[in-house]
Amino acid sequence: MERKVAPQLLAGERILWQGAPIQGLMLRPLDLALIPFSLFWAGMALFWNIKTWDAAIGSVSRLGGLVMLIVGVYAVIGRFLLDGYMRRHLSYVVTDRRAIIARTGPWPTRLSLDLARLPHLELKEMPDGTGTILFGAPRPVRGNHAAGLGVWQPTLDPTPQFIGIPDADAVFALIQSRTGD
């Protein structure tokens, strides 16, 4: 990972920590509500499709039912698969000046955050020591600035974050020690 980041370091900048998100299935407390809702949605969409395809109902209703079913399958299974795939392509670096979030793969991105100018820093830690560090205030689920797909899939959340990193408390303390506070 250091080879990927080294060309992007500023003159005199040093890497203090680097890591990646945990792999595999990652459940969040919000999933206690999202999983039952997605199962209900997918079940209703399946029921709708069975009824519309058995009856002589127009193609618009069938198409709508298929769209609902696709959304349901994504909510039940697809979001976990896509999230896992995207986490495999994420890497994180903390230097003495910046936090860097890099994603490789089909949608490569690189985000650099100046540690001295972070507007908000938040740690969401799990009992096993893994956690997520948010660089910026989380977006509300409701309202004009909705979190969008980030509610369903953390890797698509618009708030920059180190998602599911081991020893998150130590990384959080390291970042705090370098901020302008």
PyRosetta script that sets phi, psi and omega in degrees:
from pyrosetta import init, pose_from_sequence

init()
pose = pose_from_sequence("MERKVAPQLLAGERILWQGAPIQGLMLRPLDLALIPFSLFWAGMALFWNIKTWDAAIGSVSRLGGLVMLIVGVYAVIGRFLLDGYMRRHLSYVVTDRRAIIARTGPWPTRLSLDLARLPHLELKEMPDGTGTILFGAPRPVRGNHAAGLGVWQPTLDPTPQFIGIPDADAVFALIQSRTGD")
pose.set_psi(1, -36.1)
pose.set_omega(1, -178.6)
pose.set_phi(2, -60.4)
pose.set_psi(2, -34.6)
pose.set_omega(2, 178.0)
pose.set_phi(3, -60.8)
pose.set_psi(3, -38.2)
pose.set_omega(3, -179.9)
pose.set_phi(4, -68.1)
pose.set_psi(4, -35.3)
pose.set_omega(4, -174.0)
pose.set_phi(5, -89.0)
pose.set_psi(5, -32.8)
pose.set_omega(5, -173.4)
pose.set_phi(6, -50.0)
pose.set_psi(6, -44.2)
pose.set_omega(6, 179.9)
pose.set_phi(7, -64.7)
pose.set_psi(7, -17.0)
pose.set_omega(7, -177.5)
pose.set_phi(8, -97.2)
pose.set_psi(8, -1.3)
pose.set_omega(8, -179.7)
pose.set_phi(9, -72.5)
pose.set_psi(9, 144.5)
pose.set_omega(9, 176.3)
pose.set_phi(10, -76.6)
pose.set_psi(10, 163.0)
pose.set_omega(10, 179.6)
pose.set_phi(11, -57.8)
pose.set_psi(11, 125.1)
pose.set_omega(11, 178.5)
pose.set_phi(12, 79.9)
pose.set_psi(12, 0.6)
pose.set_omega(12, -178.9)
pose.set_phi(13, -77.4)
pose.set_psi(13, 139.7)
pose.set_omega(13, -179.4)
pose.set_phi(14, -120.2)
pose.set_psi(14, 142.2)
pose.set_omega(14, 175.5)
pose.set_phi(15, -80.6)
pose.set_psi(15, 125.6)
pose.set_omega(15, 178.3)
pose.set_phi(16, -100.9)
pose.set_psi(16, -30.2)
pose.set_omega(16, -179.4)
pose.set_phi(17, -157.5)
pose.set_psi(17, 146.1)
pose.set_omega(17, 171.1)
pose.set_phi(18, -145.9)
pose.set_psi(18, 147.7)
pose.set_omega(18, -177.4)
pose.set_phi(19, -167.5)
pose.set_psi(19, -170.1)
pose.set_omega(19, -178.2)
pose.set_phi(20, -149.3)
pose.set_psi(20, 161.8)
pose.set_omega(20, 178.1)
pose.set_phi(21, -68.1)
pose.set_psi(21, 157.5)
pose.set_omega(21, 173.1)
pose.set_phi(22, -62.8)
pose.set_psi(22, 155.3)
pose.set_omega(22, -178.2)
pose.set_phi(23, -106.4)
pose.set_psi(23, 168.1)
pose.set_omega(23, 179.6)
pose.set_phi(24, 89.3)
pose.set_psi(24, -166.4)
pose.set_omega(24, -178.7)
pose.set_phi(25, -69.0)
pose.set_psi(25, 127.2)
pose.set_omega(25, 179.2)
pose.set_phi(26, -121.9)
pose.set_psi(26, 110.2)
pose.set_omega(26, 178.8)
pose.set_phi(27, -99.7)
pose.set_psi(27, 146.2)
pose.set_omega(27, 178.4)
pose.set_phi(28, -119.4)
pose.set_psi(28, 161.0)
pose.set_omega(28, 178.1)
pose.set_phi(29, -55.0)
pose.set_psi(29, -34.1)
pose.set_omega(29, 179.5)
pose.set_phi(30, -61.6)
pose.set_psi(30, -25.5)
pose.set_omega(30, 179.9)
pose.set_phi(31, -65.0)
pose.set_psi(31, -18.7)
pose.set_omega(31, 175.2)
pose.set_phi(32, -60.9)
pose.set_psi(32, -28.2)
pose.set_omega(32, 176.4)
pose.set_phi(33, -97.1)
pose.set_psi(33, -37.4)
pose.set_omega(33, -175.1)
pose.set_phi(34, -69.2)
pose.set_psi(34, -37.5)
pose.set_omega(34, -177.8)
pose.set_phi(35, -65.4)
pose.set_psi(35, -50.3)
pose.set_omega(35, 177.2)
pose.set_phi(36, -60.4)
pose.set_psi(36, -40.6)
pose.set_omega(36, 179.3)
pose.set_phi(37, -62.5)
pose.set_psi(37, -43.6)
pose.set_omega(37, -178.4)
pose.set_phi(38, -67.9)
pose.set_psi(38, -35.4)
pose.set_omega(38, 176.1)
pose.set_phi(39, -65.3)
pose.set_psi(39, -41.7)
pose.set_omega(39, 177.7)
pose.set_phi(40, -62.2)
pose.set_psi(40, -46.9)
pose.set_omega(40, -179.7)
pose.set_phi(41, -59.1)
pose.set_psi(41, -49.1)
pose.set_omega(41, -178.1)
pose.set_phi(42, -63.9)
pose.set_psi(42, -38.5)
pose.set_omega(42, 178.4)
pose.set_phi(43, -64.6)
pose.set_psi(43, -43.2)
pose.set_omega(43, 178.1)
pose.set_phi(44, -65.8)
pose.set_psi(44, -39.7)
pose.set_omega(44, 179.1)
pose.set_phi(45, -65.4)
pose.set_psi(45, -39.2)
pose.set_omega(45, 177.5)
pose.set_phi(46, -64.4)
pose.set_psi(46, -45.4)
pose.set_omega(46, 177.4)
pose.set_phi(47, -58.7)
pose.set_psi(47, -45.6)
pose.set_omega(47, 179.0)
pose.set_phi(48, -57.7)
pose.set_psi(48, -45.7)
pose.set_omega(48, -177.7)
pose.set_phi(49, -65.8)
pose.set_psi(49, -40.8)
pose.set_omega(49, 179.2)
pose.set_phi(50, -62.1)
pose.set_psi(50, -45.1)
pose.set_omega(50, -178.8)
pose.set_phi(51, -66.8)
pose.set_psi(51, -42.5)
pose.set_omega(51, -177.4)
pose.set_phi(52, -73.0)
pose.set_psi(52, -30.9)
pose.set_omega(52, -179.6)
pose.set_phi(53, -80.5)
pose.set_psi(53, -26.4)
pose.set_omega(53, 176.2)
pose.set_phi(54, -76.0)
pose.set_psi(54, -35.0)
pose.set_omega(54, -178.0)
pose.set_phi(55, -91.4)
pose.set_psi(55, 164.2)
pose.set_omega(55, 178.5)
pose.set_phi(56, -89.0)
pose.set_psi(56, 67.5)
pose.set_omega(56, -178.3)
pose.set_phi(57, -102.1)
pose.set_psi(57, 151.1)
pose.set_omega(57, -175.9)
pose.set_phi(58, -59.3)
pose.set_psi(58, 163.0)
pose.set_omega(58, -176.2)
pose.set_phi(59, -68.9)
pose.set_psi(59, -24.9)
pose.set_omega(59, 178.6)
pose.set_phi(60, -65.3)
pose.set_psi(60, -42.8)
pose.set_omega(60, 177.7)
pose.set_phi(61, -65.9)
pose.set_psi(61, -38.0)
pose.set_omega(61, 177.9)
pose.set_phi(62, -66.0)
pose.set_psi(62, -42.8)
pose.set_omega(62, 179.6)
pose.set_phi(63, -64.4)
pose.set_psi(63, -43.4)
pose.set_omega(63, 177.0)
pose.set_phi(64, -60.4)
pose.set_psi(64, -40.9)
pose.set_omega(64, 177.6)
pose.set_phi(65, -64.2)
pose.set_psi(65, -39.5)
pose.set_omega(65, 178.1)
pose.set_phi(66, -65.3)
pose.set_psi(66, -40.1)
pose.set_omega(66, 177.7)
pose.set_phi(67, -62.9)
pose.set_psi(67, -44.3)
pose.set_omega(67, 178.0)
pose.set_phi(68, -61.4)
pose.set_psi(68, -38.0)
pose.set_omega(68, 179.5)
pose.set_phi(69, -68.1)
pose.set_psi(69, -40.5)
pose.set_omega(69, 178.0)
pose.set_phi(70, -62.5)
pose.set_psi(70, -43.9)
pose.set_omega(70, 177.6)
pose.set_phi(71, -61.8)
pose.set_psi(71, -41.1)
pose.set_omega(71, 179.2)
pose.set_phi(72, -63.5)
pose.set_psi(72, -43.2)
pose.set_omega(72, 178.8)
pose.set_phi(73, -65.3)
pose.set_psi(73, -40.0)
pose.set_omega(73, 175.7)
pose.set_phi(74, -60.9)
pose.set_psi(74, -45.7)
pose.set_omega(74, -176.6)
pose.set_phi(75, -65.7)
pose.set_psi(75, -34.3)
pose.set_omega(75, -178.1)
pose.set_phi(76, -81.6)
pose.set_psi(76, -45.0)
pose.set_omega(76, -171.9)
pose.set_phi(77, -123.3)
pose.set_psi(77, -47.3)
pose.set_omega(77, -170.7)
pose.set_phi(78, -59.8)
pose.set_psi(78, -36.6)
pose.set_omega(78, -178.2)
pose.set_phi(79, -65.1)
pose.set_psi(79, -34.6)
pose.set_omega(79, 177.9)
pose.set_phi(80, -71.2)
pose.set_psi(80, -39.4)
pose.set_omega(80, 178.8)
pose.set_phi(81, -66.2)
pose.set_psi(81, -46.0)
pose.set_omega(81, 179.4)
pose.set_phi(82, -65.8)
pose.set_psi(82, -40.9)
pose.set_omega(82, 178.6)
pose.set_phi(83, -61.5)
pose.set_psi(83, -44.5)
pose.set_omega(83, 178.1)
pose.set_phi(84, -62.9)
pose.set_psi(84, -41.5)
pose.set_omega(84, 178.7)
pose.set_phi(85, -62.4)
pose.set_psi(85, -44.9)
pose.set_omega(85, -178.3)
pose.set_phi(86, -68.6)
pose.set_psi(86, -36.8)
pose.set_omega(86, 177.8)
pose.set_phi(87, -65.2)
pose.set_psi(87, -31.3)
pose.set_omega(87, 176.8)
pose.set_phi(88, -63.1)
pose.set_psi(88, -23.1)
pose.set_omega(88, -176.9)
pose.set_phi(89, -103.9)
pose.set_psi(89, 10.9)
pose.set_omega(89, 179.4)
pose.set_phi(90, -101.3)
pose.set_psi(90, 143.8)
pose.set_omega(90, 170.9)
pose.set_phi(91, -141.4)
pose.set_psi(91, 150.2)
pose.set_omega(91, -175.3)
pose.set_phi(92, -126.9)
pose.set_psi(92, 144.7)
pose.set_omega(92, 178.1)
pose.set_phi(93, -139.6)
pose.set_psi(93, 138.1)
pose.set_omega(93, 170.3)
pose.set_phi(94, -117.3)
pose.set_psi(94, 123.3)
pose.set_omega(94, 175.3)
pose.set_phi(95, -107.0)
pose.set_psi(95, -177.3)
pose.set_omega(95, 177.4)
pose.set_phi(96, -71.4)
pose.set_psi(96, -5.5)
pose.set_omega(96, -179.2)
pose.set_phi(97, -127.6)
pose.set_psi(97, -28.8)
pose.set_omega(97, -170.2)
pose.set_phi(98, -138.4)
pose.set_psi(98, 161.0)
pose.set_omega(98, 165.1)
pose.set_phi(99, -109.3)
pose.set_psi(99, 132.5)
pose.set_omega(99, -177.4)
pose.set_phi(100, -122.0)
pose.set_psi(100, 130.5)
pose.set_omega(100, 175.7)
pose.set_phi(101, -116.4)
pose.set_psi(101, 118.9)
pose.set_omega(101, -178.5)
pose.set_phi(102, -122.1)
pose.set_psi(102, 135.0)
pose.set_omega(102, 176.1)
pose.set_phi(103, -123.7)
pose.set_psi(103, 128.2)
pose.set_omega(103, 175.4)
pose.set_phi(104, -102.7)
pose.set_psi(104, -175.0)
pose.set_omega(104, 178.8)
pose.set_phi(105, 98.4)
pose.set_psi(105, -157.1)
pose.set_omega(105, -174.9)
pose.set_phi(106, -67.6)
pose.set_psi(106, -23.9)
pose.set_omega(106, 180.0)
pose.set_phi(107, -122.7)
pose.set_psi(107, 66.6)
pose.set_omega(107, -175.5)
pose.set_phi(108, -68.7)
pose.set_psi(108, 137.0)
pose.set_omega(108, 175.8)
pose.set_phi(109, -143.5)
pose.set_psi(109, 160.3)
pose.set_omega(109, 174.8)
pose.set_phi(110, -143.9)
pose.set_psi(110, 126.9)
pose.set_omega(110, -178.7)
pose.set_phi(111, -123.3)
pose.set_psi(111, 131.3)
pose.set_omega(111, 179.7)
pose.set_phi(112, -119.3)
pose.set_psi(112, 126.4)
pose.set_omega(112, -178.1)
pose.set_phi(113, -118.4)
pose.set_psi(113, 124.7)
pose.set_omega(113, 178.5)
pose.set_phi(114, -72.4)
pose.set_psi(114, 118.1)
pose.set_omega(114, -176.1)
pose.set_phi(115, -64.7)
pose.set_psi(115, -28.2)
pose.set_omega(115, -179.2)
pose.set_phi(116, -74.6)
pose.set_psi(116, -12.6)
pose.set_omega(116, -175.2)
pose.set_phi(117, -124.5)
pose.set_psi(117, 26.3)
pose.set_omega(117, 179.9)
pose.set_phi(118, -70.7)
pose.set_psi(118, 129.3)
pose.set_omega(118, -178.8)
pose.set_phi(119, -75.0)
pose.set_psi(119, -27.0)
pose.set_omega(119, -173.6)
pose.set_phi(120, -162.3)
pose.set_psi(120, 139.2)
pose.set_omega(120, 178.0)
pose.set_phi(121, -134.7)
pose.set_psi(121, 126.8)
pose.set_omega(121, -176.1)
pose.set_phi(122, -138.9)
pose.set_psi(122, 140.2)
pose.set_omega(122, 177.2)
pose.set_phi(123, -112.3)
pose.set_psi(123, 128.3)
pose.set_omega(123, 171.7)
pose.set_phi(124, -114.6)
pose.set_psi(124, 104.4)
pose.set_omega(124, -173.1)
pose.set_phi(125, -105.1)
pose.set_psi(125, 141.5)
pose.set_omega(125, 176.9)
pose.set_phi(126, -96.1)
pose.set_psi(126, 162.6)
pose.set_omega(126, -178.7)
pose.set_phi(127, -59.5)
pose.set_psi(127, -26.8)
pose.set_omega(127, -178.6)
pose.set_phi(128, -84.1)
pose.set_psi(128, 4.4)
pose.set_omega(128, 177.8)
pose.set_phi(129, 94.5)
pose.set_psi(129, -14.3)
pose.set_omega(129, 174.3)
pose.set_phi(130, -76.0)
pose.set_psi(130, 161.0)
pose.set_omega(130, -179.8)
pose.set_phi(131, -172.3)
pose.set_psi(131, 178.7)
pose.set_omega(131, 179.7)
pose.set_phi(132, -125.0)
pose.set_psi(132, 132.2)
pose.set_omega(132, 176.8)
pose.set_phi(133, -106.7)
pose.set_psi(133, 121.0)
pose.set_omega(133, 178.8)
pose.set_phi(134, -97.7)
pose.set_psi(134, 131.7)
pose.set_omega(134, 176.9)
pose.set_phi(135, -105.3)
pose.set_psi(135, 83.0)
pose.set_omega(135, -175.0)
pose.set_phi(136, 127.3)
pose.set_psi(136, 156.2)
pose.set_omega(136, -179.3)
pose.set_phi(137, -66.5)
pose.set_psi(137, 136.3)
pose.set_omega(137, 177.0)
pose.set_phi(138, -63.3)
pose.set_psi(138, 145.6)
pose.set_omega(138, 179.1)
pose.set_phi(139, -78.5)
pose.set_psi(139, 138.0)
pose.set_omega(139, 178.5)
pose.set_phi(140, -68.0)
pose.set_psi(140, 151.9)
pose.set_omega(140, 179.4)
pose.set_phi(141, -70.9)
pose.set_psi(141, -33.9)
pose.set_omega(141, 179.3)
pose.set_phi(142, -108.5)
pose.set_psi(142, 162.6)
pose.set_omega(142, 174.4)
pose.set_phi(143, 103.5)
pose.set_psi(143, -171.9)
pose.set_omega(143, -176.2)
pose.set_phi(144, -71.0)
pose.set_psi(144, -23.8)
pose.set_omega(144, -177.2)
pose.set_phi(145, -111.3)
pose.set_psi(145, 52.4)
pose.set_omega(145, -176.5)
pose.set_phi(146, -62.2)
pose.set_psi(146, 148.6)
pose.set_omega(146, -179.0)
pose.set_phi(147, -69.9)
pose.set_psi(147, -10.7)
pose.set_omega(147, 177.9)
pose.set_phi(148, 63.6)
pose.set_psi(148, -137.1)
pose.set_omega(148, -178.4)
pose.set_phi(149, -68.6)
pose.set_psi(149, -13.4)
pose.set_omega(149, 177.9)
pose.set_phi(150, -60.5)
pose.set_psi(150, -26.0)
pose.set_omega(150, 176.0)
pose.set_phi(151, -64.9)
pose.set_psi(151, -42.1)
pose.set_omega(151, -178.0)
pose.set_phi(152, -83.8)
pose.set_psi(152, -30.5)
pose.set_omega(152, -174.1)
pose.set_phi(153, -144.0)
pose.set_psi(153, 109.4)
pose.set_omega(153, -174.9)
pose.set_phi(154, -56.4)
pose.set_psi(154, -33.5)
pose.set_omega(154, -177.9)
pose.set_phi(155, -69.7)
pose.set_psi(155, -11.5)
pose.set_omega(155, 176.7)
pose.set_phi(156, -104.0)
pose.set_psi(156, 6.3)
pose.set_omega(156, 179.2)
pose.set_phi(157, -67.2)
pose.set_psi(157, 134.5)
pose.set_omega(157, -178.6)
pose.set_phi(158, -71.7)
pose.set_psi(158, -16.4)
pose.set_omega(158, 177.6)
pose.set_phi(159, -77.8)
pose.set_psi(159, 123.1)
pose.set_omega(159, 178.5)
pose.set_phi(160, -59.6)
pose.set_psi(160, 138.7)
pose.set_omega(160, -177.7)
pose.set_phi(161, -160.6)
pose.set_psi(161, 152.2)
pose.set_omega(161, 168.0)
pose.set_phi(162, -92.3)
pose.set_psi(162, 107.2)
pose.set_omega(162, -173.8)
pose.set_phi(163, -90.7)
pose.set_psi(163, 130.1)
pose.set_omega(163, 170.5)
pose.set_phi(164, 53.4)
pose.set_psi(164, 52.7)
pose.set_omega(164, -179.9)
pose.set_phi(165, -97.0)
pose.set_psi(165, 144.4)
pose.set_omega(165, 175.1)
pose.set_phi(166, -68.1)
pose.set_psi(166, 151.3)
pose.set_omega(166, 177.2)
pose.set_phi(167, 52.2)
pose.set_psi(167, 46.8)
pose.set_omega(167, -174.4)
pose.set_phi(168, -61.6)
pose.set_psi(168, -33.2)
pose.set_omega(168, -178.8)
pose.set_phi(169, -62.9)
pose.set_psi(169, -42.2)
pose.set_omega(169, 179.7)
pose.set_phi(170, -66.7)
pose.set_psi(170, -39.8)
pose.set_omega(170, 178.5)
pose.set_phi(171, -67.2)
pose.set_psi(171, -40.4)
pose.set_omega(171, 177.5)
pose.set_phi(172, -60.6)
pose.set_psi(172, -45.0)
pose.set_omega(172, 178.9)
pose.set_phi(173, -63.1)
pose.set_psi(173, -39.1)
pose.set_omega(173, 178.0)
pose.set_phi(174, -62.2)
pose.set_psi(174, -45.4)
pose.set_omega(174, 179.8)
pose.set_phi(175, -65.9)
pose.set_psi(175, -43.6)
pose.set_omega(175, 178.2)
pose.set_phi(176, -58.7)
pose.set_psi(176, -37.0)
pose.set_omega(176, -179.0)
pose.set_phi(177, -68.2)
pose.set_psi(177, -18.4)
pose.set_omega(177, -178.5)
pose.set_phi(178, -103.0)
pose.set_psi(178, -4.9)
pose.set_omega(178, -177.8)
pose.set_phi(179, -80.8)
pose.set_psi(179, 171.2)
pose.set_omega(179, -177.9)
pose.set_phi(180, -76.4)
pose.set_psi(180, -0.7)
pose.set_omega(180, -178.0)
pose.set_phi(181, -71.3)
pose.dump_pdb("model.pdb")
